[in-house]
Structure formats: C-alpha cells, structure tokens
C-alpha cells in the first residue's frame, strides 16, 4: 500500500491552501510508515476535517471520502479500498477530468504572425500542473479574483488576473488589457483563459478579442468559440457588453 500511495502521487490538487498542506503532510507521513494500511483512515479523517470547512459546491468534489471515513469499525484487510480504487473508480472518489478546450480561431483569421494555440478551461484545470505542461501553456489569463490559480514558474509568459464577474465588472474597459495580453503572447506560446467553469467570462473575453482584433461580427466570433467550447453559455450582462463592443468596433 505504501508503494501504491507514493507511486500514484497521493496528493489531491485543490486551490485551498489547507488541503494542499495537509495532503503534502500525508505524503511525508506515508513515506515514513512501515504499514500505512493500518492508519490510512486517520489520514483521510484529517483531510475530511478540512474538506468540511469548504463551501458545499466544493465539498461535492470529495464525495467519496466521507463514506470511507464514516465508520470506525475495523474491516478485513481485503475490504480496505486500495489507492487504485480511491483514484480510479467513481464509487470511491469523484474522478477529476480536465475541462479544457482548444478554440479553432486560427482557421478563421488572416495574420502574418505565427500564432499559437488558444485554450479555455475551468479553474481546476488552470491549477493542474500536468495538464498545463501537456498543453505547453505559455501564459494564463484568469477572470475573477477568487479563481486566481497557483503560479508555476515554467509559464514563461506569466499570469494576468482581471476582476470580472458575470453580473458585475466592465468587460469593455478590460478588453484593452485582454488584447494586449493576447497580442504579446500568442506569437510566443499557447495561452489558457479561464474563469470558474470556463463557460461565460473566459468565453466572452475570447469573443471580444476576435471582434476587436479581427473585426468579426458578434455572431461569427460566438460561433468560432462555440465550435471549440460547446459548453459556452454567456451571462446576459456579458452578451450585452459584447454587442456594444461590436457596434463600437464595426459600425461607428
């Protein structure tokens, strides 16, 4: 069991600092234990105590752990869930699947510059080091201060976080920073844009960029983003602002 836990990198990725600390400490303890199967419940209970302090929507991500620590009755060794079942079965733990989409904007624009890829994701994927490395992300743009992700030094283009919410904030005023960020980095490497779910604010920013940079109509820019991100669902306030951006850029 000890080797399984270490081989599978017993660490639950989450932006909550307490969870990061407690899972790191768990790994240290596992390394020093001779029989971790006897005390794995203690580790999970310690983790659960922190998870219980999270908002309800975030606690749902750890639904499998509660059932594993609810009973103190000893069980036969063969009935203990293995590290493999903890991470690879939905009955033991809610599987995390990266929610990331490539936006096929390059096939719809004319540019003399060599352009890199543009991705949209949710906040969990923006914190996933392995996924960022897999996609060769060079720079990362965040919407919503609560979604500000972990900072990884390998992202040479760096990070930009803008305080835009679905129901508040002026997207039009922020678009100057968005355009500069994209223009500066898309000729150097791939960019990831994200908000909480990756379906509204991040999509709105990419739509706005296509309107301002390549003079697309709102409908055209929307269809390009929708092609890559089928889950796109703009907040009404952001759609209205994008319509105003379109009028200002194309018809004034």
Residue frames relative to the residue before (quaternion, step in Angstrom):
aa qw qx qy qz dx dy dz
X 1.0000 0.0000 0.0000 0.0000 0.00 0.00 0.00
X 0.6223 0.5518 -0.3489 0.4320 3.55 0.99 -0.80
X 0.6846 0.4782 -0.2927 0.4658 3.56 0.86 -0.94
X 0.6219 0.5442 -0.3458 0.4445 3.59 1.06 -0.69
X 0.6597 0.5148 -0.3107 0.4508 3.56 0.92 -0.91
X 0.6943 0.4667 -0.2806 0.4706 3.55 0.91 -0.89
X 0.6530 0.5231 -0.3224 0.4427 3.59 0.94 -0.84
X 0.7270 0.4169 -0.2355 0.4921 3.56 1.06 -0.76
X 0.4303 -0.7267 0.4483 0.2929 3.56 1.29 0.28
X 0.0727 -0.8564 0.5110 0.0094 3.55 0.59 1.26
X 0.4303 0.6552 -0.4903 0.3809 3.52 0.28 1.34
X 0.2283 -0.7712 0.5816 0.1222 3.58 -0.71 1.05
X 0.3215 -0.7628 0.5267 0.1935 3.58 -0.56 1.15
X 0.2343 0.7412 -0.6002 0.1881 3.56 -0.79 1.02
X 0.5059 -0.6797 0.4300 0.3117 3.59 -0.94 0.80
X 0.5121 0.6369 -0.4223 0.3922 3.61 1.24 -0.30
X 0.4376 -0.7398 0.4486 0.2448 3.58 -0.57 1.17
X 0.6283 0.5404 -0.3495 0.4371 3.61 1.02 -0.73
X 0.6564 0.4976 -0.3170 0.4701 3.57 0.98 -0.82
X 0.6149 0.5354 -0.3485 0.4623 3.58 1.02 -0.73
X 0.6812 0.4921 -0.2922 0.4564 3.58 0.89 -0.94
X 0.7018 0.4795 -0.2913 0.4390 3.58 0.84 -0.96
X 0.6618 0.4836 -0.3230 0.4731 3.62 1.01 -0.66
X 0.6031 0.5322 -0.3543 0.4770 3.58 1.11 -0.60
X 0.6566 0.5022 -0.3065 0.4719 3.58 0.98 -0.88
X 0.6092 0.5560 -0.3473 0.4463 3.59 1.05 -0.74
X 0.6417 0.5198 -0.3229 0.4623 3.57 0.96 -0.87
X 0.6472 0.5181 -0.3283 0.4526 3.59 0.95 -0.83
X 0.6702 0.4963 -0.3040 0.4606 3.57 0.95 -0.88
X 0.6346 0.5391 -0.3362 0.4400 3.57 0.99 -0.82
X 0.6195 0.5601 -0.3454 0.4281 3.57 1.00 -0.80
X 0.7532 0.4123 -0.2117 0.4667 3.58 1.03 -0.80
X 0.5879 0.5881 -0.3757 0.4090 3.60 1.24 -0.10
X 0.3896 -0.7118 0.5348 0.2356 3.55 -1.13 0.72
X 0.7962 0.0908 -0.0474 0.5964 3.60 1.17 -0.54
X 0.0987 -0.8562 0.5043 0.0539 3.61 0.44 1.15
X 0.5317 0.6355 -0.4217 0.3681 3.63 1.16 -0.37
X 0.6386 0.5420 -0.3271 0.4375 3.60 1.16 -0.54
X 0.8008 0.2828 -0.1380 0.5096 3.58 1.08 -0.53
X 0.3607 0.7581 -0.4979 0.2174 3.59 1.19 0.17
X 0.6008 0.5714 -0.3656 0.4229 3.61 1.11 -0.64
X 0.6115 0.5474 -0.3522 0.4500 3.57 1.06 -0.70
X 0.6384 0.5165 -0.3227 0.4707 3.56 1.02 -0.80
X 0.6845 0.4874 -0.2899 0.4581 3.56 0.91 -0.91
X 0.6268 0.5268 -0.3389 0.4635 3.60 1.05 -0.72
X 0.6288 0.5280 -0.3273 0.4676 3.56 1.02 -0.81
X 0.6581 0.4942 -0.2992 0.4829 3.56 0.99 -0.85
X 0.6491 0.5360 -0.3182 0.4360 3.60 0.96 -0.85
X 0.6144 0.5630 -0.3543 0.4243 3.58 1.04 -0.70
X 0.6624 0.4653 -0.2993 0.5051 3.56 1.14 -0.61
X 0.6292 0.5515 -0.3337 0.4343 3.59 0.95 -0.88
X 0.6392 0.5541 -0.3241 0.4236 3.61 1.04 -0.78
X 0.6475 0.5112 -0.3290 0.4595 3.59 1.21 -0.32
X 0.5497 0.6290 -0.3902 0.3872 3.59 1.27 -0.19
X 0.6171 -0.5009 0.4309 0.4273 3.60 -1.25 0.28
X 0.6618 -0.5574 0.3308 0.3767 3.56 -1.14 0.69
X 0.6637 0.5184 -0.3249 0.4304 3.60 0.94 -0.84
X 0.6685 0.4741 -0.3021 0.4868 3.59 1.14 -0.58
X 0.6048 0.5642 -0.3657 0.4268 3.61 1.09 -0.63
X 0.5704 0.6140 -0.3780 0.3934 3.57 1.16 -0.57
X 0.5878 0.5978 -0.3601 0.4092 3.57 1.18 -0.57
X 0.7473 0.3549 -0.1881 0.5294 3.58 1.20 -0.48
X 0.1665 0.8562 -0.4787 0.1002 3.57 1.20 0.61
X 0.6623 0.5409 -0.3170 0.4103 3.59 1.03 -0.70
X 0.6182 0.5888 -0.3535 0.3823 3.58 1.06 -0.67
X 0.6282 0.5710 -0.3526 0.3937 3.59 0.93 -0.86
X 0.6751 0.4901 -0.3013 0.4617 3.57 0.93 -0.87
X 0.6466 0.5415 -0.3177 0.4334 3.58 1.13 -0.62
X 0.7688 0.3474 -0.1905 0.5020 3.59 1.09 -0.62
X 0.4610 0.7250 -0.4276 0.2810 3.61 1.26 -0.02
X 0.7587 0.3336 -0.1821 0.5290 3.57 1.13 -0.60
X 0.2805 -0.7650 0.5582 0.1567 3.56 -0.99 0.91
X 0.4724 0.6891 -0.4414 0.3273 3.58 1.24 -0.07
X 0.4633 -0.6804 0.4801 0.3033 3.60 -0.85 0.85
X 0.1717 -0.7767 0.6006 0.0808 3.54 -1.12 0.71
X 0.6150 -0.5253 0.4112 0.4205 3.58 -1.15 0.42
X 0.6403 -0.5691 0.3647 0.3648 3.51 -1.08 0.77
X 0.6754 0.5174 -0.3104 0.4239 3.56 0.95 -0.86
X 0.6620 0.5076 -0.3151 0.4525 3.60 1.21 -0.32
X 0.4887 0.6474 -0.4539 0.3687 3.60 1.20 -0.13
X 0.4508 -0.6729 0.4968 0.3119 3.63 -0.88 0.81
X 0.3878 -0.7186 0.5286 0.2322 3.55 -0.95 0.84
X 0.6603 -0.4781 0.3837 0.4338 3.55 -1.29 0.23
X 0.6129 0.5601 -0.3461 0.4369 3.56 1.09 -0.71
X 0.6931 0.4563 -0.2938 0.4745 3.60 0.89 -0.88
X 0.5876 0.5820 -0.3639 0.4285 3.57 1.12 -0.64
X 0.7899 0.3383 -0.1663 0.4837 3.56 0.88 -0.89
X 0.7994 0.3650 -0.1514 0.4526 3.58 1.07 -0.61
X 0.7091 0.3671 -0.2932 0.5259 3.62 1.18 0.20
X 0.5072 -0.6751 0.4489 0.2925 3.55 -0.97 0.88
X 0.6042 0.5687 -0.3681 0.4197 3.62 1.11 -0.52
X 0.7199 0.4249 -0.2501 0.4885 3.61 1.06 -0.63
X 0.8100 -0.0497 0.0908 0.5773 3.58 0.97 -0.76
X 0.4868 -0.6592 0.4819 0.3103 3.56 -0.94 0.79
X 0.3591 -0.7653 0.4957 0.1992 3.56 -0.50 1.20
X 0.3055 -0.7349 0.5783 0.1791 3.54 -0.98 0.89
X 0.0463 -0.7855 0.6170 -0.0062 3.54 -0.75 1.07
X 0.4835 -0.6788 0.4620 0.3033 3.62 -0.67 1.03
X 0.1882 -0.7803 0.5913 0.0785 3.55 -0.86 1.02
X 0.3095 0.7593 -0.4966 0.2847 3.56 0.34 1.27
X 0.0881 -0.8022 0.5905 0.0049 3.58 -1.02 0.87
X 0.3273 -0.7070 0.5888 0.2153 3.54 -1.11 0.75
X 0.2915 -0.7529 0.5678 0.1604 3.58 -0.89 0.97
X 0.3142 -0.8002 0.4825 0.1678 3.63 -0.52 1.15
X 0.1202 0.8494 -0.5061 0.0883 3.58 0.87 0.93
X 0.6069 0.6120 -0.3642 0.3529 3.60 1.04 -0.72
X 0.6619 0.5058 -0.3135 0.4559 3.58 1.09 -0.60
X 0.7080 0.4428 -0.2511 0.4894 3.59 1.30 -0.12
X 0.7154 0.4098 -0.2499 0.5077 3.61 1.23 -0.01
X 0.3064 -0.7052 0.6032 0.2120 3.51 -1.32 0.38
X 0.1786 0.7811 -0.5751 0.1651 3.55 -0.70 1.08
X 0.4067 -0.7065 0.5261 0.2421 3.53 -1.05 0.77
X 0.5906 0.5666 -0.3620 0.4461 3.56 1.27 -0.31
X 0.4496 -0.6238 0.5550 0.3174 3.53 -1.27 0.48
X 0.1322 -0.8313 0.5388 0.0354 3.55 -0.46 1.22
X 0.3496 -0.7290 0.5552 0.1951 3.55 -1.07 0.85
X 0.6852 -0.5044 0.3475 0.3942 3.56 -1.31 0.02
X 0.2260 -0.7493 0.6127 0.1098 3.51 -1.27 0.63
X 0.0768 -0.8149 0.5745 -0.0070 3.57 -0.72 1.15
X 0.1655 -0.7345 0.6460 0.1260 3.55 -1.33 0.47
X 0.0603 0.8102 -0.5798 0.0621 3.59 -0.94 0.86
X 0.5477 -0.5460 0.4970 0.3936 3.51 -1.39 -0.11
X 0.7078 -0.4783 0.3106 0.4169 3.58 -1.31 0.15
X 0.6073 0.5636 -0.3721 0.4184 3.63 1.01 -0.67
X 0.6706 0.4945 -0.3051 0.4613 3.56 0.90 -0.88
X 0.6231 0.5498 -0.3367 0.4429 3.58 1.09 -0.69
X 0.6888 0.4385 -0.2689 0.5109 3.59 1.27 -0.37
X 0.5726 0.6190 -0.3603 0.3989 3.57 1.30 -0.18
X 0.3380 -0.7822 0.4908 0.1817 3.57 -0.17 1.30
X 0.6637 0.5162 -0.3148 0.4404 3.58 0.88 -0.93
X 0.6746 0.4897 -0.2984 0.4649 3.58 0.96 -0.85
X 0.6285 0.5260 -0.3367 0.4637 3.60 1.02 -0.74
X 0.6634 0.4889 -0.3007 0.4801 3.57 0.98 -0.81
X 0.6288 0.5458 -0.3314 0.4436 3.57 0.98 -0.83
X 0.7450 0.3901 -0.2128 0.4974 3.60 0.97 -0.86
X 0.3764 -0.7514 0.4642 0.2798 3.59 1.32 0.03
X 0.1378 0.8169 -0.5434 0.1355 3.57 0.90 0.98
X 0.2530 -0.7905 0.5490 0.0980 3.54 -0.84 1.07
X 0.7943 0.0066 0.0324 0.6066 3.59 1.07 -0.77
X 0.1909 -0.8054 0.5580 0.0593 3.56 -1.12 0.68
X 0.1440 -0.7879 0.5977 0.0346 3.56 -0.89 1.07
X 0.1264 -0.8120 0.5697 0.0124 3.56 -0.72 1.16
X 0.1408 -0.7576 0.6283 0.1073 3.56 -1.15 0.68
X 0.7484 0.2946 -0.2692 0.5297 3.54 -0.71 1.16
X 0.4027 -0.7498 0.4701 0.2338 3.56 -0.49 1.19
X 0.6238 0.5428 -0.3425 0.4460 3.60 1.13 -0.57
X 0.6871 0.4791 -0.2759 0.4715 3.58 1.23 -0.35
X 0.3499 0.7584 -0.4897 0.2502 3.58 1.28 0.05
X 0.2762 -0.8236 0.4740 0.1441 3.62 -0.42 1.17
X 0.6811 -0.4133 0.3867 0.4645 3.53 -1.37 -0.10
X 0.3477 -0.7407 0.5403 0.1966 3.57 -1.07 0.73
X 0.1063 -0.7921 0.6006 0.0240 3.54 -0.70 1.14
X 0.4732 -0.7252 0.4299 0.2556 3.55 -0.75 1.07
X 0.5985 0.5864 -0.3847 0.3873 3.60 1.11 -0.44
X 0.5713 0.5513 -0.3976 0.4599 3.63 1.22 -0.20
X 0.2331 -0.8381 0.4790 0.1173 3.54 0.08 1.31
X 0.6598 0.5106 -0.3131 0.4537 3.58 1.13 -0.53
X 0.4583 -0.7251 0.4139 0.3047 3.56 1.25 -0.25
X 0.5214 -0.6346 0.5058 0.2638 3.49 -1.44 -0.16
X 0.0308 -0.7508 0.6578 0.0518 3.54 -1.28 0.52
X 0.0825 -0.7897 0.6077 0.0157 3.58 -0.82 1.05
X 0.0930 -0.8000 0.5926 0.0138 3.58 -0.75 1.09
X 0.4291 -0.7507 0.4522 0.2190 3.62 -0.85 1.01
X 0.2780 0.7660 -0.5284 0.2385 3.59 0.64 1.11
X 0.1063 -0.7745 0.6215 0.0502 3.56 -0.97 0.93
X 0.6561 -0.5240 0.3616 0.4053 3.57 -1.22 0.39
X 0.7873 0.3171 -0.1535 0.5059 3.57 1.01 -0.79
X 0.7819 0.2035 -0.1361 0.5734 3.60 1.21 -0.01
X 0.6274 0.5209 -0.4071 0.4115 3.54 -1.23 0.49
X 0.3604 -0.7449 0.5323 0.1786 3.53 -1.07 0.81
X 0.2875 -0.7820 0.5329 0.1474 3.57 -0.22 1.29
X 0.6217 0.5670 -0.3448 0.4160 3.58 0.97 -0.85
X 0.6729 0.4858 -0.2963 0.4727 3.60 0.95 -0.86
X 0.6875 0.4914 -0.2812 0.4548 3.58 1.06 -0.73
X 0.5337 0.6728 -0.4010 0.3189 3.58 1.16 -0.50
X 0.5764 0.5760 -0.3934 0.4258 3.63 1.07 -0.53
X 0.6695 0.4755 -0.2932 0.4897 3.58 0.99 -0.85
X 0.6305 0.5395 -0.3339 0.4472 3.57 1.02 -0.77
X 0.6671 0.5017 -0.3002 0.4616 3.57 0.88 -0.96
X 0.6573 0.5029 -0.3138 0.4653 3.59 0.92 -0.85
X 0.6416 0.5256 -0.3236 0.4553 3.59 0.98 -0.83
X 0.6800 0.4791 -0.2899 0.4734 3.57 0.87 -0.93
X 0.6745 0.5053 -0.3046 0.4437 3.58 0.83 -0.95
X 0.6678 0.5157 -0.3008 0.4445 3.58 1.01 -0.80
X 0.8085 0.3430 -0.1450 0.4556 3.58 0.94 -0.86
X 0.6104 0.5937 -0.3730 0.3685 3.64 1.01 -0.57
X 0.6534 0.4687 -0.3268 0.4966 3.60 1.22 -0.24
X 0.6959 0.4535 -0.2607 0.4919 3.59 1.32 -0.02
X 0.8022 -0.1590 0.1422 0.5576 3.57 1.06 -0.67
X 0.6787 -0.4945 0.3612 0.4055 3.55 -1.34 0.08
X 0.2234 -0.7652 0.5937 0.1099 3.56 -1.13 0.76
X 0.1611 -0.7437 0.6402 0.1058 3.54 -1.14 0.79
X 0.1101 -0.7627 0.6358 0.0437 3.57 -0.94 0.98
X 0.1086 0.8115 -0.5691 0.0768 3.59 -0.86 0.86
X 0.1406 -0.7109 0.6742 0.1423 3.50 -1.41 0.30
X 0.7842 -0.2470 0.1758 0.5415 3.63 -0.81 -0.82
X 0.8145 0.1570 -0.0647 0.5548 3.58 0.70 -1.08
X 0.4330 -0.7151 0.4483 0.3163 3.58 1.23 -0.32
X 0.6011 0.5987 -0.3439 0.4024 3.57 1.18 0.41
X 0.7767 0.3206 -0.1781 0.5120 3.62 1.15 -0.34
X 0.7957 0.3288 -0.1971 0.4689 3.61 0.18 -1.24
X 0.6774 0.4832 -0.3029 0.4647 3.58 0.86 -0.93
X 0.6463 0.5056 -0.3178 0.4751 3.59 1.01 -0.78
X 0.6320 0.5391 -0.3311 0.4476 3.58 1.00 -0.81
X 0.6478 0.5247 -0.3222 0.4486 3.59 0.98 -0.81
X 0.6666 0.4849 -0.3072 0.4756 3.59 0.96 -0.82
X 0.6170 0.5276 -0.3401 0.4746 3.59 1.03 -0.75
X 0.6623 0.5092 -0.3002 0.4604 3.57 0.92 -0.92
X 0.6330 0.5317 -0.3266 0.4582 3.57 1.02 -0.78
X 0.6692 0.5001 -0.3018 0.4593 3.59 0.89 -0.90
X 0.6263 0.5245 -0.3315 0.4719 3.57 1.10 -0.69
X 0.7400 0.4323 -0.2368 0.4577 3.57 0.76 -1.07
X 0.7290 0.4474 -0.2503 0.4537 3.59 0.86 -0.93
X 0.8280 0.2125 -0.0683 0.5143 3.58 0.83 -0.99
X 0.4292 -0.7507 0.4219 0.2723 3.57 1.34 0.32
X 0.2451 0.7498 -0.5614 0.2502 3.54 0.91 0.94
X 0.4965 -0.5876 0.5244 0.3650 3.55 -1.22 0.38
X 0.6594 -0.4878 0.3760 0.4312 3.56 -1.24 0.31
X 0.6652 0.5179 -0.3094 0.4399 3.59 0.87 -0.97
X 0.6636 0.5026 -0.3076 0.4608 3.59 0.95 -0.85
X 0.6730 0.4891 -0.2977 0.4683 3.57 0.85 -0.95
X 0.6250 0.5397 -0.3301 0.4573 3.56 1.02 -0.81
X 0.6823 0.4975 -0.2924 0.4488 3.59 0.88 -0.94
X 0.6189 0.5389 -0.3446 0.4559 3.61 1.08 -0.71
X 0.6862 0.4619 -0.2835 0.4851 3.59 0.90 -0.92
X 0.6351 0.5367 -0.3241 0.4511 3.58 1.01 -0.83
X 0.5991 0.5763 -0.3517 0.4304 3.58 1.08 -0.70
X 0.7475 0.3790 -0.2104 0.5033 3.54 0.97 -0.85
X 0.7808 0.2218 -0.0923 0.5767 3.57 1.13 -0.72
X 0.1705 -0.8413 0.5038 0.0965 3.63 0.32 1.22
X 0.6459 0.5348 -0.3233 0.4385 3.61 1.15 -0.51
X 0.3159 0.7720 -0.4957 0.2421 3.61 1.30 0.07
X 0.1613 0.7572 -0.6184 0.1349 3.56 -0.91 1.01
X 0.1874 -0.8351 0.5105 0.0823 3.56 0.04 1.32
X 0.4695 -0.6079 0.5578 0.3144 3.52 -1.19 0.66
X 0.6031 -0.6012 0.3816 0.3594 3.58 -1.02 0.80
X 0.6410 0.5357 -0.3331 0.4371 3.60 0.98 -0.81
X 0.6700 0.4834 -0.3030 0.4750 3.59 1.02 -0.73
X 0.6097 0.5387 -0.3554 0.4602 3.59 1.04 -0.68
X 0.6521 0.5119 -0.3198 0.4588 3.60 0.93 -0.83
X 0.6567 0.5023 -0.3157 0.4657 3.58 0.96 -0.81
X 0.6424 0.5144 -0.3248 0.4660 3.60 1.01 -0.75
X 0.6131 0.5334 -0.3457 0.4692 3.58 1.06 -0.67
X 0.6552 0.4940 -0.3135 0.4780 3.59 1.01 -0.77
X 0.6155 0.5288 -0.3431 0.4730 3.59 1.04 -0.73
X 0.6350 0.5284 -0.3264 0.4594 3.59 0.96 -0.85
X 0.6693 0.4977 -0.3112 0.4555 3.61 0.84 -0.92
X 0.6750 0.5026 -0.2965 0.4516 3.57 0.96 -0.91
X 0.7245 0.4508 -0.2517 0.4567 3.59 0.95 -0.84
X 0.8035 0.3428 -0.1439 0.4650 3.60 0.90 -0.89
X 0.8242 0.2909 -0.1148 0.4722 3.57 0.99 -0.72
X 0.6449 0.4968 -0.3392 0.4715 3.61 1.21 -0.01
